[in-house]
Amino acid sequence: MNRAVREDRRAGGAATPVRVQPTADAIRAGAKAIRRRNVEIVNAAGLGHIGGDLSAADILATLYLGVLNVDPDQPDDPERDRYIQSKGHASGVLYTTLAAAGFIPDSLLDTYMADGSPLNGHPDRNKVPGVETNTGPLGHGLPVAVGTAIAAKLDHSPRRTFVLCGDGELQEGSNWEAIMAAGHRGLDNLVAIIDRNGLQQGARTETTNALDPLDAKFAAFGWAVRTVDGHDVDELLATFKAAPFERGRPSCVIAHTTKGRGVSFIEDRVEWHHKVPSDEQTARAIEELSE
């Protein structure tokens, strides 16, 4: 979707023109629109993880609107890049981004978490185009991403895997097994993005189980690591496009973010990990996100 051309293996390797890449300003505008819609659907559903949704919006907007080689008209293209959202509880931002990128109609967002809706609280690959794997139980997405990256290597394919992990999620041991395996196998087609907002359910990550120095820990497992401002679209674009940072090493992007980004009364507040804004708060949030 966002490369100048992509190899279409089904057409004998012919180069196929793809969608023109949006500008950084367009991606920033897209991220704001994603945040506004996210607030609306969480309010309407009466459920959601709005704090972590808002912290990741710039990352998802940058990936889907400016980086990933994906096509909403061919969501199952075997040569597509893979995006896996390991922090599956932040389903609201994934669905609003998929709508912004054309994978699902915007009107479907109004059914978020309703009975019978495909837009469950945790994403389901069997119900929503663009969802690569079911996530929700933390610590599953990164191991699956390692598997998809290994599969691409075995296929001699240029497709890449990007996986978004919550920082609190890294307290799950399965992630470190996957991190070790990826480093051992030299999966330079794998990019792990850590939404480093410093909060998890109930407390700060460093109070619960300290993660720092996170960059040194990934590096010790054989990863090439960069630290970025997770709300700076220009920096995110440059960083994602620079991957792999080193040949023969998986790439880790530690994206420093603010939980609840863009809404003053939600930002960096632990109680908004899993809380729903009232109608009055929703109106105030939309106003702030429209400035």
Rosetta silent file (secondary structure, phi, psi, omega in degrees, C-alpha in Angstrom):
SEQUENCE: MNRAVREDRRAGGAATPVRVQPTADAIRAGAKAIRRRNVEIVNAAGLGHIGGDLSAADILATLYLGVLNVDPDQPDDPERDRYIQSKGHASGVLYTTLAAAGFIPDSLLDTYMADGSPLNGHPDRNKVPGVETNTGPLGHGLPVAVGTAIAAKLDHSPRRTFVLCGDGELQEGSNWEAIMAAGHRGLDNLVAIIDRNGLQQGARTETTNALDPLDAKFAAFGWAVRTVDGHDVDELLATFKAAPFERGRPSCVIAHTTKGRGVSFIEDRVEWHHKVPSDEQTARAIEELSE
SCORE:     score description
SCORE:     0.000 S_00000001
   1 L     0.000  -34.919 -171.607    0.000    0.000    0.000 S_00000001
   2 L  -121.483    5.798  170.657    2.766    2.454    0.862 S_00000001
   3 L   -89.729  162.538  179.728    5.800    1.336   -1.091 S_00000001
   4 L   -61.446  -43.935  173.378    6.453    2.796   -4.541 S_00000001
   5 E  -142.305  160.473  172.431    5.847   -0.641   -6.026 S_00000001
   6 E  -131.245  152.510  179.961    5.291   -4.085   -4.627 S_00000001
   7 E   -80.097  122.195  177.616    6.116   -7.457   -6.081 S_00000001
   8 E   -99.500   97.276 -174.581    2.979   -9.269   -7.163 S_00000001
   9 H   -65.093  -30.300 -178.438    4.036  -12.920   -7.104 S_00000001
  10 H   -71.055  -17.314  178.475    0.723  -14.077   -8.551 S_00000001
  11 H  -103.746   24.457  176.873    1.417  -11.975  -11.650 S_00000001
  12 L    74.202   25.084  175.988    4.826  -13.509  -12.209 S_00000001
  13 L    88.151   10.343 -179.826    6.725  -10.837  -10.308 S_00000001
  14 E   -68.067  143.107  178.335    5.344   -7.863  -12.221 S_00000001
  15 E   -78.751  129.494 -176.569    5.641   -4.522  -10.445 S_00000001
  16 E  -114.016  125.775  177.278    2.231   -3.170   -9.500 S_00000001
  17 E   -61.954  146.806  179.513    1.658    0.549   -8.756 S_00000001
  18 L  -129.077  175.535 -174.984    0.259    1.183   -5.310 S_00000001
  19 L   -57.488  140.436  177.647   -1.433    3.978   -3.417 S_00000001
  20 L   -66.807  136.730 -176.908    0.440    7.266   -3.086 S_00000001
  21 L   -73.189  131.363  177.185    1.851    7.715    0.407 S_00000001
  22 L   -66.044  158.523  175.597    0.190   10.442    2.503 S_00000001
  23 L   -76.083  165.974  176.985    2.257   13.287    3.879 S_00000001
  24 H   -59.763  -37.611  178.426    3.246   13.510    7.544 S_00000001
  25 H   -63.412  -38.806  178.830    0.635   16.258    7.960 S_00000001
  26 H   -67.150  -37.042  177.759   -2.044   13.953    6.548 S_00000001
  27 H   -66.957  -40.656  177.218   -0.984   11.196    8.932 S_00000001
  28 H   -61.318  -42.680  177.424   -1.155   13.612   11.874 S_00000001
  29 H   -64.034  -39.175  177.820   -4.654   14.621   10.818 S_00000001
  30 H   -62.892  -39.951  179.349   -5.550   10.944   10.476 S_00000001
  31 H   -64.761  -38.877  177.338   -4.309   10.225   13.997 S_00000001
  32 H   -64.408  -42.797  179.334   -6.472   13.024   15.391 S_00000001
  33 H   -64.560  -38.898  177.406   -9.509   11.685   13.553 S_00000001
  34 H   -61.840  -43.479  179.373   -8.760    8.176   14.844 S_00000001
  35 H   -63.196  -44.451 -179.672   -8.611    9.498   18.415 S_00000001
  36 H   -60.868  -46.800 -178.722  -11.915   11.372   18.072 S_00000001
  37 H   -65.098  -36.451  179.679  -13.696    8.353   16.649 S_00000001
  38 H   -60.913  -45.596  178.649  -12.140    6.160   19.321 S_00000001
  39 H   -60.813  -41.738 -179.244  -13.561    8.322   22.107 S_00000001
  40 H   -62.057  -45.101 -173.480  -16.988    8.206   20.468 S_00000001
  41 H   -75.061  -31.912  176.302  -17.152    4.428   20.144 S_00000001
  42 H   -66.895  -41.799  177.359  -15.903    3.753   23.682 S_00000001
  43 H   -61.549  -45.691 -177.639  -18.521    6.137   25.041 S_00000001
  44 H   -66.040  -37.950 -178.007  -21.276    4.518   22.952 S_00000001
  45 H   -76.911  -27.442 -174.139  -20.244    0.986   23.900 S_00000001
  46 L    73.144   17.479 -178.313  -19.801    1.745   27.588 S_00000001
  47 L  -149.143  157.511  174.400  -16.665   -0.393   27.434 S_00000001
  48 L   142.752  170.362  179.098  -13.073   -0.085   26.304 S_00000001
  49 L  -118.851   73.879 -167.756   -9.456    0.645   27.174 S_00000001
  50 H   -67.731  -34.698 -178.793   -9.316    4.262   26.135 S_00000001
  51 H   -59.931  -49.613  178.972   -6.016    5.222   27.782 S_00000001
  52 H   -72.351  -27.170  172.501   -3.984    2.673   25.837 S_00000001
  53 H   -59.652  -51.615 -173.553   -5.988    3.357   22.676 S_00000001
  54 H   -69.143  -30.810  179.555   -5.022    7.013   22.713 S_00000001
  55 H   -68.734  -28.185 -174.376   -1.365    6.388   23.502 S_00000001
  56 H   -97.250   -2.254 -171.431   -0.984    4.184   20.413 S_00000001
  57 H   -61.383  -41.339 -179.353   -2.949    6.236   17.853 S_00000001
  58 H   -66.438  -36.294  179.128    0.052    8.001   16.294 S_00000001
  59 H   -64.732  -48.656 -178.616    1.884    4.690   15.947 S_00000001
  60 H   -67.400  -40.711  178.591   -1.018    2.952   14.205 S_00000001
  61 H   -61.350  -41.897  179.576   -1.801    5.920   11.966 S_00000001
  62 H   -64.667  -43.219  179.864    1.833    6.093   10.874 S_00000001
  63 H   -64.358  -52.972 -172.616    2.006    2.374   10.160 S_00000001
  64 H   -75.456  -31.664 -177.129   -1.274    2.019    8.270 S_00000001
  65 H   -96.290  -13.749 -174.968   -1.229    5.329    6.419 S_00000001
  66 H  -136.951   -6.370 -171.415    2.481    5.623    5.739 S_00000001
  67 L  -131.311  -51.729 -170.635    4.478    2.415    6.156 S_00000001
  68 L   -65.622  138.795  172.275    2.748   -0.949    5.827 S_00000001
  69 L   -89.106   80.578  179.566    2.570   -2.709    2.482 S_00000001
  70 L  -134.996  157.096 -176.924   -1.079   -3.705    2.843 S_00000001
  71 L  -135.709  114.858 -179.683   -4.116   -3.314    0.603 S_00000001
  72 L   -61.788  -20.668  177.153   -7.667   -3.093    2.010 S_00000001
  73 L   -81.131  -16.850  177.124   -8.945   -4.444   -1.298 S_00000001
  74 L  -135.491   66.692 -174.383   -6.762   -7.545   -0.890 S_00000001
  75 L   -64.490  -17.467 -179.955   -6.508   -8.072    2.866 S_00000001
  76 L  -105.480   15.792  176.837   -5.326  -11.666    2.386 S_00000001
  77 L   -52.378  122.057 -175.416   -2.596  -10.913   -0.158 S_00000001
  78 L   -62.403  -22.222 -178.367    0.094  -13.463    0.748 S_00000001
  79 L   -98.522   13.815  177.241    2.851  -10.893    0.242 S_00000001
  80 L   -69.680  153.360  166.002    1.332   -8.259    2.524 S_00000001
  81 L   -67.101  154.109  176.517    3.196   -6.970    5.539 S_00000001
  82 E  -106.831  131.727  169.955    1.845   -8.274    8.829 S_00000001
  83 E  -116.973  124.359 -179.971    0.751   -6.023   11.678 S_00000001
  84 E  -120.176  124.628  178.684    0.020   -7.782   14.960 S_00000001
  85 E   -97.914   96.051 -177.323   -1.415   -5.893   17.913 S_00000001
  86 L   -67.131  -36.043  175.466   -0.210   -7.836   20.905 S_00000001
  87 L   -79.677   73.059 -171.314   -1.921   -5.402   23.298 S_00000001
  88 L   -66.471  -19.733  178.681   -5.248   -6.703   22.049 S_00000001
  89 L   -65.372  -21.428  176.410   -7.273   -4.980   24.759 S_00000001
  90 L   -85.601   50.649 -176.033   -6.645   -1.726   22.865 S_00000001
  91 H   -69.484  -28.531 -178.044   -9.008   -2.961   20.174 S_00000001
  92 H   -58.388  -45.307 -178.825  -10.719    0.406   19.789 S_00000001
  93 H   -70.976  -30.296  176.302   -7.711    2.078   18.223 S_00000001
  94 H   -66.818  -46.562 -178.744   -7.113   -0.911   15.946 S_00000001
  95 H   -65.735  -42.212 -179.671  -10.678   -0.855   14.616 S_00000001
  96 H   -66.622  -32.505  176.505  -10.754    2.917   14.142 S_00000001
  97 H   -71.002  -41.891  178.044   -7.425    2.710   12.293 S_00000001
  98 H   -61.306  -35.811  175.717   -8.664   -0.136   10.088 S_00000001
  99 H   -67.255  -42.789  179.454  -11.677    2.020    9.220 S_00000001
 100 H   -63.489  -31.474 -179.319   -9.442    5.009    8.442 S_00000001
 101 L   -89.150   -2.033  174.100   -7.316    2.781    6.193 S_00000001
 102 L    92.239   10.363  179.959  -10.355    1.398    4.343 S_00000001
 103 L   -78.385  -33.419  178.697  -10.460   -2.173    5.677 S_00000001
 104 L  -135.195  153.789  178.166  -13.876   -1.806    7.277 S_00000001
 105 L   -69.738  145.349 -179.881  -16.664    0.772    6.825 S_00000001
 106 H   -59.806  -33.946 -178.396  -16.707    3.579    9.354 S_00000001
 107 H   -61.839  -26.510  179.867  -20.367    2.834   10.115 S_00000001
 108 H   -65.673  -25.670  179.684  -19.360   -0.571   11.496 S_00000001
 109 H   -60.691  -26.390 -179.982  -17.561    1.207   14.326 S_00000001
 110 H   -67.091  -11.874  178.965  -20.954    2.158   15.757 S_00000001
 111 H   -98.057    7.065 -175.687  -21.440   -1.530   16.632 S_00000001
 112 L   -47.507  120.092  177.593  -18.266   -1.726   18.750 S_00000001
 113 L    65.236   10.244  176.277  -18.768   -4.411   21.430 S_00000001
 114 L   -75.465  157.736  177.854  -22.496   -4.714   20.683 S_00000001
 115 L   -57.312  129.409  177.959  -24.122   -8.155   20.742 S_00000001
 116 L    82.069   -4.960 -179.982  -23.382   -9.948   17.478 S_00000001
 117 L   -75.489  143.698  173.600  -20.859   -7.354   16.284 S_00000001
 118 L   -71.075  -14.734 -176.588  -17.602   -8.576   14.734 S_00000001
 119 L   -89.068   77.113 -179.372  -15.858   -5.782   16.625 S_00000001
 120 L   -72.799  171.249  175.869  -15.260   -7.634   19.854 S_00000001
 121 L   -63.380  -28.609  173.167  -13.379   -6.279   22.835 S_00000001
 122 L  -120.488  135.621 -173.016  -10.422   -8.333   21.621 S_00000001
 123 L   -65.412  143.525 -177.030   -9.742   -8.541   17.860 S_00000001
 124 L  -125.373  116.679 -176.786  -10.734  -11.704   15.995 S_00000001
 125 L   -66.070  -20.389  179.522   -9.019  -12.513   12.698 S_00000001
 126 L   -82.088   -8.015 -175.536  -12.000  -14.621   11.618 S_00000001
 127 L  -119.763  -21.493 -172.431  -14.377  -11.669   11.811 S_00000001
 128 L  -129.165  117.773  176.850  -12.460   -8.521   10.838 S_00000001
 129 L   -62.606  139.079 -178.651  -10.398   -8.037    7.655 S_00000001
 130 L    97.481  -16.277  176.171   -6.930   -6.712    8.426 S_00000001
 131 L   -86.426  121.973 -174.007   -6.685   -8.491   11.795 S_00000001
 132 L   -86.368  -32.675 -179.420   -3.795  -10.960   11.539 S_00000001
 133 L  -155.587  150.328  177.758   -4.227  -12.908   14.757 S_00000001
 134 L   -70.256  130.139  178.001   -6.522  -13.052   17.768 S_00000001
 135 L  -135.591  162.941 -176.896   -4.988  -11.218   20.709 S_00000001
 136 L   161.610  -62.870  171.246   -6.083  -10.296   24.179 S_00000001
 137 L   -61.476  119.687 -172.299   -4.273  -12.592   26.607 S_00000001
 138 L   -68.635  147.523 -179.144   -1.054  -10.633   27.001 S_00000001
 139 L    94.262    3.931 -178.636    2.218  -12.155   25.891 S_00000001
 140 L   -97.098  -36.665 -171.198    0.807  -13.907   22.813 S_00000001
 141 H   -64.009  -43.013 -178.892    1.247  -11.390   19.996 S_00000001
 142 H   -65.471  -43.845  174.382    5.027  -11.148   19.992 S_00000001
 143 H   -58.701  -39.792  176.932    5.549  -14.926   19.868 S_00000001
 144 H   -63.889  -40.757  179.061    3.108  -15.116   16.937 S_00000001
 145 H   -61.372  -38.905  175.633    4.980  -12.265   15.229 S_00000001
 146 H   -60.218  -41.343  178.285    8.238  -14.205   15.573 S_00000001
 147 H   -63.230  -42.182 -179.941    6.509  -17.111   13.842 S_00000001
 148 H   -68.485  -32.757  177.477    5.275  -14.973   10.931 S_00000001
 149 H   -69.343  -39.177  175.911    8.756  -13.498   10.511 S_00000001
 150 H   -62.783  -42.524  179.977   10.286  -16.983   10.431 S_00000001
 151 H   -60.137  -40.788  178.969    7.682  -18.027    7.833 S_00000001
 152 H   -63.771  -39.111  177.188    8.638  -15.084    5.612 S_00000001
 153 H   -62.885  -43.523 -179.794   12.297  -16.090    5.818 S_00000001
 154 H   -64.554  -32.039  179.018   11.444  -19.665    4.854 S_00000001
 155 L   -83.348   -3.664 -174.230    9.419  -18.344    1.904 S_00000001
 156 L    54.207   42.903 -175.798   12.267  -16.028    0.838 S_00000001
 157 L  -103.324  146.858  177.075    9.654  -13.276    0.939 S_00000001
 158 L   -80.265   -2.959 -175.878   10.242   -9.538    1.411 S_00000001
 159 L   -63.753  147.740 -176.195    7.175   -9.209    3.638 S_00000001
 160 L  -116.167  159.720  175.401    7.770   -7.715    7.069 S_00000001
 161 E  -121.379  127.164  173.385    6.128   -8.162   10.463 S_00000001
 162 E  -114.292  135.126 -179.093    5.404   -5.261   12.811 S_00000001
 163 E  -134.005  132.503  178.620    4.097   -6.005   16.303 S_00000001
 164 E  -103.687  123.091  179.132    2.879   -3.537   18.924 S_00000001
 165 E  -116.313  144.085  168.957    3.372   -4.524   22.553 S_00000001
 166 E   -75.796  153.669 -179.376    2.285   -2.757   25.700 S_00000001
 167 L   -72.141  -41.549  175.997    5.088   -2.040   28.137 S_00000001
 168 H   -60.502  -30.491  178.894    3.303   -3.689   31.071 S_00000001
 169 H   -61.051  -25.985 -177.541    2.782   -6.685   28.812 S_00000001
 170 H   -69.608   -3.546  173.520    6.544   -7.249   28.773 S_00000001
 171 H   -78.002   -6.116  175.814    6.255   -8.614   32.281 S_00000001
 172 L   -81.932  127.559 -176.435    4.945  -11.801   30.651 S_00000001
 173 H   -63.374  -28.496  179.939    7.732  -14.368   30.337 S_00000001
 174 H   -59.240  -31.204  177.918    6.529  -15.648   26.954 S_00000001
 175 H   -63.086  -41.548 -176.302    7.655  -12.359   25.434 S_00000001
 176 H   -72.560  -29.202  170.659   11.240  -12.860   26.562 S_00000001
 177 H   -63.083  -42.480  179.715   11.321  -16.364   25.112 S_00000001
 178 H   -67.573  -40.999  178.758   10.190  -14.822   21.810 S_00000001
 179 H   -60.897  -42.251  178.353   12.714  -11.987   22.076 S_00000001
 180 H   -64.091  -44.111 -178.729   15.496  -14.520   22.638 S_00000001
 181 H   -64.624  -41.218 -179.540   14.363  -16.671   19.697 S_00000001
 182 H   -63.932  -41.548  177.848   14.124  -13.683   17.337 S_00000001
 183 H   -65.226  -41.876 -179.856   17.631  -12.550   18.215 S_00000001
 184 H   -61.570  -39.918 -176.723   19.011  -16.043   17.793 S_00000001
 185 H   -86.383   -2.935  177.804   17.424  -16.405   14.349 S_00000001
 186 L    62.408   44.508 -173.548   18.489  -12.943   13.170 S_00000001
 187 L   -78.714   80.549 -178.888   14.952  -11.949   12.163 S_00000001
 188 L   -79.765    5.260  171.908   15.715   -8.611   10.543 S_00000001
 189 L   -98.386   11.617 -177.707   12.239   -8.655    8.944 S_00000001
 190 E  -116.540  131.576  176.390   10.676   -8.207   12.400 S_00000001
 191 E  -124.962  116.262  174.229    9.984   -4.864   14.102 S_00000001
 192 E   -97.816  128.899  179.230    8.730   -4.826   17.692 S_00000001
 193 E  -113.683  125.103 -179.888    7.222   -1.522   18.836 S_00000001
 194 E  -102.871  117.840  176.564    6.859   -0.947   22.557 S_00000001
 195 E   -78.945   89.279 -170.517    4.099    1.473   23.577 S_00000001
 196 E   -90.053   71.260  179.029    6.112    2.829   26.511 S_00000001
 197 L   -90.917   -5.107  171.913    3.469    4.890   28.295 S_00000001
 198 L    79.401    0.298 -178.618    4.698    3.777   31.704 S_00000001
 199 E  -124.678  147.895  170.806    1.276    2.725   33.014 S_00000001
 200 E  -136.475 -176.804 -177.326   -0.561   -0.561   33.274 S_00000001
 201 L   -61.794  115.145  172.972   -3.762   -1.606   34.973 S_00000001
 202 L    98.144  -22.057 -174.366   -3.603   -0.305   38.530 S_00000001
 203 E  -168.557  177.599  173.590   -0.134    1.212   38.717 S_00000001
 204 E   -78.603  149.602 -177.935    3.013    2.360   36.943 S_00000001
 205 H   -60.425  -39.760 -175.320    5.071   -0.331   35.273 S_00000001
 206 H   -72.169  -21.807  174.697    8.183    0.476   37.277 S_00000001
 207 H   -78.694  -37.778 -176.574    6.260    0.116   40.526 S_00000001
 208 H   -73.171  -52.477 -179.363    4.708   -3.191   39.489 S_00000001
 209 L  -166.212  101.170 -168.635    7.784   -4.881   38.025 S_00000001
 210 L   -56.843  136.026 -179.850   10.585   -2.654   36.750 S_00000001
 211 L  -105.185  -29.165 -176.472   11.423   -2.901   33.038 S_00000001
 212 L   -72.076  148.116    2.863   14.251   -0.409   32.642 S_00000001
 213 L   -82.829  106.874 -174.064   16.809   -0.366   31.173 S_00000001
 214 H   -66.151  -38.214 -179.998   14.547   -1.733   28.446 S_00000001
 215 H   -63.364  -42.803 -179.664   16.836   -0.777   25.569 S_00000001
 216 H   -66.238  -34.391  179.869   19.794   -2.596   27.101 S_00000001
 217 H   -67.126  -45.565  176.486   17.695   -5.694   27.733 S_00000001
 218 H   -62.373  -42.509 -179.542   16.578   -5.956   24.085 S_00000001
 219 H   -61.588  -36.974  179.839   20.142   -5.295   22.933 S_00000001
 220 H   -65.434  -23.596  178.135   21.426   -8.081   25.178 S_00000001
 221 L   -93.135    9.482  173.478   19.098  -10.481   23.334 S_00000001
 222 L    94.075   16.218  179.966   20.574   -9.485   19.983 S_00000001
 223 L   -96.041  150.585  168.872   18.166   -6.761   18.870 S_00000001
 224 E   -91.383  128.176 -168.286   18.974   -3.404   17.271 S_00000001
 225 E  -122.030  137.641  170.316   17.158   -0.771   19.341 S_00000001
 226 E  -131.627  143.659  178.192   16.011    2.803   18.764 S_00000001
 227 E  -110.137  131.704 -174.673   14.149    5.046   21.182 S_00000001
 228 E  -136.722  166.076  168.068   11.657    7.564   19.774 S_00000001
 229 E   -81.077  112.087 -175.154    8.910    9.992   20.691 S_00000001
 230 L   -71.077    1.254  176.399    5.850    7.850   20.026 S_00000001
 231 L  -114.919    3.780 -179.971    3.760   10.923   19.184 S_00000001
 232 L   -97.873  101.693 -174.959    6.168   12.465   16.654 S_00000001
 233 H   -61.516  -40.953  179.780    4.938   11.299   13.250 S_00000001
 234 H   -60.810  -43.575 -179.973    8.042   12.502   11.405 S_00000001
 235 H   -68.253  -39.963  177.508   10.291   10.572   13.783 S_00000001
 236 H   -62.767  -45.221  179.156    8.084    7.488   13.635 S_00000001
 237 H   -58.602  -49.264 -178.254    8.046    7.534    9.826 S_00000001
 238 H   -62.402  -38.947 -177.719   11.821    7.880    9.591 S_00000001
 239 H   -69.929  -47.787 -179.628   12.380    5.150   12.160 S_00000001
 240 H   -63.682  -36.963 -178.979    9.993    2.598   10.670 S_00000001
 241 H   -73.642  -19.144  179.080   11.360    3.211    7.184 S_00000001
 242 H   -82.005  -12.820 -179.233   14.920    2.704    8.450 S_00000001
 243 L   -68.765  141.172    0.384   14.148   -0.857    9.610 S_00000001
 244 L   -74.549  141.008 -179.085   15.993   -3.127    9.716 S_00000001
 245 L   -69.024  -31.213  174.633   18.330   -0.983   11.757 S_00000001
 246 L  -142.282  135.391  176.730   21.041   -3.620   11.358 S_00000001
 247 L   -63.736  135.958  178.115   21.150   -6.539    8.937 S_00000001
 248 L    84.751    6.557  177.577   20.825   -9.817   10.730 S_00000001
 249 L  -133.150  138.807  170.893   19.138   -8.339   13.815 S_00000001
 250 L   -67.202  155.483 -176.621   15.458   -7.814   14.657 S_00000001
 251 E  -106.269  136.383  175.656   14.513   -4.182   15.277 S_00000001
 252 E  -120.381  127.850  175.690   12.994   -2.804   18.472 S_00000001
 253 E  -111.601  112.019  175.228   11.384    0.635   18.626 S_00000001
 254 E   -91.392  105.274 -173.792   10.817    1.891   22.158 S_00000001
 255 E   -99.461  105.934  179.136    8.145    4.535   21.591 S_00000001
 256 E   -74.689  121.087 -175.223    7.755    6.830   24.578 S_00000001
 257 L  -131.272  172.641  174.471    4.094    7.813   24.754 S_00000001
 258 L  -116.697  124.151  178.293    1.552    9.330   27.122 S_00000001
 259 L   -63.178  132.418 -178.153   -1.406    7.222   28.131 S_00000001
 260 L    77.873   21.769 -174.407   -4.587    9.040   27.108 S_00000001
 261 L   -49.518  130.117  174.094   -2.678   11.323   24.733 S_00000001
 262 L    99.158  -11.617 -179.730   -4.641   14.340   23.521 S_00000001
 263 L  -123.898  112.786 -167.883   -7.287   14.457   26.256 S_00000001
 264 L   -57.601  -40.155 -175.207   -6.207   16.515   29.254 S_00000001
 265 L   -84.493   -2.268  176.981   -8.236   14.742   31.931 S_00000001
 266 L  -106.304  -28.472 -172.589   -7.166   11.283   30.717 S_00000001
 267 L   -56.606  127.662  173.802   -3.463   11.862   30.076 S_00000001
 268 L    57.355   32.642  179.237   -1.119    9.895   32.346 S_00000001
 269 L  -113.564  117.210 -173.183   -3.955    8.856   34.688 S_00000001
 270 H   -62.963  -30.055 -177.375   -3.813    5.228   35.724 S_00000001
 271 H   -68.364  -14.662  179.424   -7.552    5.009   36.382 S_00000001
 272 H   -90.801   14.207  171.713   -8.216    5.557   32.652 S_00000001
 273 H   -60.738  -44.840 -179.108   -6.685    2.233   31.713 S_00000001
 274 L  -141.202   83.029 -177.973  -10.197    0.807   31.685 S_00000001
 275 L  -151.540  149.791 -175.684  -12.753    3.569   32.138 S_00000001
 276 L  -112.290  129.863  178.121  -15.509    5.038   29.982 S_00000001
 277 L   -72.131  142.701  174.464  -16.020    8.789   29.492 S_00000001
 278 L   -69.190  173.230  177.314  -19.463   10.215   30.241 S_00000001
 279 H   -59.942  -41.346  179.380  -21.361   12.084   27.537 S_00000001
 280 H   -65.579  -43.399  178.447  -20.101   15.370   28.970 S_00000001
 281 H   -65.974  -36.701  178.195  -16.522   14.117   29.113 S_00000001
 282 H   -62.525  -44.343  178.504  -16.825   12.765   25.577 S_00000001
 283 H   -61.622  -40.898  178.842  -17.917   16.155   24.270 S_00000001
 284 H   -65.863  -42.212  179.450  -15.004   17.804   26.067 S_00000001
 285 H   -63.014  -44.095  179.029  -12.561   15.215   24.692 S_00000001
 286 H   -61.376  -39.701  178.405  -13.812   15.685   21.128 S_00000001
 287 H   -62.884  -45.062  179.230  -13.407   19.427   21.521 S_00000001
 288 H   -63.940  -39.033 -178.384   -9.823   19.047   22.737 S_00000001
 289 H   -77.592   -6.834  178.066   -9.000   16.607   19.931 S_00000001
 290 L   -97.704   -7.548 -177.579  -10.416   19.019   17.348 S_00000001
 291 L   -73.995    0.000    0.000   -8.130   21.896   18.341 S_00000001
